[in-house]
Amino acid sequence: MKIKLKRRAHTNLEQLTRYDVTKLDDPKCANTFRQKIRQDFNNCDFNSIVSVDERWNKAKDAVIGKQKKSNKPWFNDTCRRALRRKKEKVNNIIRYEKRRYMKNMLEETEEYQKLNRSRQLFKNINALRTGFKKQEKFLKNSDGTLITDPNDIFDKWKDYFENLLNCDEPINSFTWTEVEPNEIEYLPPDRIEITEQIKRLKNHKTPGEDGIQAEILKSLDEETISNMHNLVELVWKEEKIPKKPH
């Protein structure tokens, strides 16, 4: 019996949105952007928001907004409708050709059976059967035999971890010495530190999970950075990192 191992399927990573930050090189556009961000921050009313997560989401939405870069401004609704019709036509042709191919394969297979041409017969049968391949799941037992039953596989893993975790007491014991906690008080970063760190960010780099690019942060004015500093102080005080929204 031959068994072929399947490669593990990779999950699709969430695609980050890249914003057209090159427009911030235009002083007029950058000034308009700063005014809009300042206005959005002032409308957030952070004083009435207690949750760190809610504050962070409000601040993030105020900074990056919802508008995306358009690489093809000429691609309008007329183009979309034409592309949709083209795709529908292509899909219809593909479905028709696939049905015709399967019909010809079945007729050819029946003909091979009548002529007792076993080699071509099983070749066609295998070609028709390979549309779906079940993923093989098995384990090797201690005696070298393969375990394929799901319940037996579950029991095998259960026995493995029971033996691994419930091991014998070690012969040589050791004494655990508790280390006194460090009493040094770490102060939160001040606004100047945050400003300096923003200046050190490198341009044209992939943003983090929040989608905020370095160029956007560098274009913020002092008032907006001060609002962000208040958020950092709150995170530092509560020792809670904002969660990623689903």
C-alpha positions in Angstrom: 0.0 0.0 0.0 1.4 3.4 -1.0 0.5 6.5 1.1 1.2 10.0 -0.1 1.4 12.7 2.6 -0.5 15.9 1.8 1.0 19.3 2.3 -0.7 21.3 5.0 -3.2 23.8 3.7 -2.2 27.4 4.3 -4.8 29.8 5.6 -5.2 33.1 3.7 -3.7 36.0 5.6 -5.7 39.1 6.0 -4.6 41.6 3.3 -3.5 45.0 4.6 -4.7 48.2 3.0 -1.9 50.4 1.6 -2.9 54.1 1.5 -1.7 56.6 -1.0 0.7 58.4 1.4 2.6 60.0 -1.5 -0.1 62.7 -1.5 1.2 63.9 1.9 4.3 65.2 0.1 2.1 68.0 -1.2 2.1 70.7 1.5 -1.5 71.7 0.8 -2.7 68.1 0.9 -0.7 67.4 4.1 -2.1 70.5 5.8 -5.7 69.5 4.9 -5.0 66.0 6.2 -3.8 67.4 9.6 -6.8 69.7 9.9 -9.1 66.8 9.2 -7.4 64.5 11.7 -7.4 67.2 14.4 -11.1 67.7 13.8 -11.9 63.9 13.9 -9.9 63.6 17.2 -11.8 66.5 18.7 -15.1 64.9 17.7 -14.2 61.6 19.4 -14.7 63.0 23.0 -12.1 60.7 24.5 -12.9 61.9 28.0 -16.3 60.1 27.9 -14.7 56.8 26.8 -13.3 54.6 29.5 -12.4 51.4 27.5 -8.9 51.2 26.1 -10.1 49.2 23.1 -12.8 51.7 22.2 -10.4 54.6 22.5 -7.9 52.9 20.3 -10.4 52.0 17.6 -11.7 55.6 17.7 -8.2 57.0 17.3 -7.2 54.5 14.6 -10.4 55.3 12.5 -9.7 59.0 12.9 -6.1 58.6 11.6 -6.5 56.2 8.7 -10.2 56.8 7.8 -11.9 54.6 5.3 -10.8 56.0 1.9 -8.5 53.7 -0.1 -6.0 54.4 -2.8 -7.4 54.0 -6.4 -4.7 52.8 -8.8 -7.2 52.9 -11.7 -9.4 56.0 -11.4 -10.6 55.5 -15.0 -12.1 52.1 -14.0 -15.8 53.2 -13.6 -19.2 51.4 -13.4 -19.3 50.9 -17.1 -16.0 49.0 -17.0 -17.3 46.9 -14.0 -20.5 46.0 -15.8 -18.5 45.0 -19.0 -16.1 42.9 -16.9 -18.9 41.2 -15.1 -20.6 40.3 -18.4 -17.3 39.0 -19.7 -16.7 36.8 -16.6 -20.2 35.4 -16.9 -19.7 34.5 -20.5 -16.3 32.9 -19.7 -17.8 30.8 -16.9 -20.6 29.6 -19.2 -18.0 28.5 -21.8 -15.9 26.7 -19.1 -18.9 24.9 -17.7 -20.0 23.8 -21.2 -16.6 22.6 -22.2 -16.1 20.7 -18.9 -19.5 18.9 -19.3 -18.6 18.0 -22.9 -15.2 16.7 -21.9 -16.7 14.5 -19.1 -19.3 13.2 -21.5 -16.6 12.2 -24.0 -14.5 10.6 -21.3 -17.5 8.5 -20.2 -18.2 7.4 -23.7 -14.6 6.6 -24.3 -14.4 4.6 -21.1 -17.5 2.5 -22.1 -15.8 1.8 -25.4 -12.6 0.6 -23.7 -14.7 -1.7 -21.5 -16.4 -3.2 -24.6 -13.0 -3.8 -26.2 -11.4 -5.2 -23.0 -8.7 -2.6 -23.1 -8.1 -2.6 -19.3 -5.1 -0.3 -19.3 -6.9 2.6 -21.0 -10.1 1.8 -19.0 -8.5 2.2 -15.6 -6.5 5.2 -16.7 -9.8 7.0 -17.6 -11.4 5.8 -14.4 -8.6 7.2 -12.3 -8.7 10.4 -14.2 -12.4 10.7 -13.4 -12.0 9.8 -9.7 -9.2 12.3 -9.0 -11.6 15.2 -8.7 -11.7 14.9 -4.9 -9.0 13.3 -2.8 -9.7 12.6 0.8 -6.9 13.8 3.1 -5.2 10.8 4.7 -5.0 10.9 8.5 -3.0 8.2 10.3 -0.5 7.5 13.0 2.1 4.8 13.4 1.6 2.5 16.3 4.4 1.2 18.6 4.6 -2.1 16.7 4.9 -0.3 13.3 1.3 -0.7 12.1 -0.7 2.2 10.9 -3.7 3.6 12.8 -6.4 5.0 10.5 -9.5 4.9 12.6 -10.3 8.4 14.1 -11.1 7.0 17.6 -8.0 4.9 17.7 -5.9 8.0 16.6 -7.6 10.0 19.5 -6.7 7.2 22.0 -3.2 7.1 20.7 -2.6 10.8 21.3 -4.3 10.5 24.7 -2.0 7.7 25.8 1.0 9.7 24.4 0.3 12.8 26.4 -0.6 10.9 29.6 2.8 9.2 29.5 4.5 12.4 28.6 3.0 14.5 31.4 2.6 11.9 34.1 6.2 10.9 34.2 8.1 9.6 37.3 9.5 11.8 39.9 13.1 12.9 39.1 15.8 11.3 41.2 17.7 14.6 41.7 15.6 17.3 43.2 16.3 21.0 43.3 15.4 23.9 45.5 13.4 26.8 44.0 14.5 30.2 45.1 11.9 32.9 44.8 13.3 36.1 43.3 12.2 39.4 44.8 10.3 41.6 42.4 12.1 44.6 41.1 10.7 47.7 42.9 12.0 50.1 40.3 9.1 52.3 39.0 8.9 52.6 35.2 7.3 55.9 34.1 5.2 56.0 30.9 6.9 57.6 27.9 6.3 61.3 27.6 5.1 63.2 24.6 8.6 64.1 23.5 9.7 60.5 23.5 6.7 59.5 21.3 7.4 62.4 18.9 11.1 61.2 18.6 10.1 57.6 18.0 7.6 58.6 15.3 10.4 60.6 13.6 12.6 57.5 13.6 10.1 55.3 11.8 11.1 54.3 8.3 9.0 55.2 5.3 7.7 52.8 2.7 7.4 49.9 5.2 4.5 47.5 5.7 2.3 48.8 8.5 1.2 46.7 11.5 -2.2 45.2 12.1 -3.7 48.6 12.6 -2.9 49.6 9.0 -1.3 52.9 10.0 1.7 53.7 7.9 4.7 55.6 9.1 4.1 58.4 6.7 0.7 59.0 8.2 2.1 59.2 11.7 4.9 61.6 10.7 2.4 64.0 9.1 0.4 64.5 12.4 0.5 67.8 14.2 1.5 68.3 17.9 -2.1 68.4 19.1 -3.0 65.1 17.5 0.3 63.5 18.9 -0.7 64.9 22.3 -4.0 63.0 22.0 -2.2 59.9 21.0 0.1 60.3 24.0 -2.9 60.4 26.3 -4.0 57.0 24.8 -0.5 55.6 25.4 -0.6 56.8 29.0 -4.0 55.0 29.5 -2.6 51.8 28.0 0.5 52.0 30.3 -1.6 52.7 33.4 -4.2 49.9 32.8 -1.5 47.5 31.4 -3.9 46.4 28.7 -3.1 46.2 25.0 -6.0 47.1 22.7 -7.5 44.1 21.0 -7.6 43.7 17.3 -11.2 44.2 16.1 -12.9 41.3 14.3 
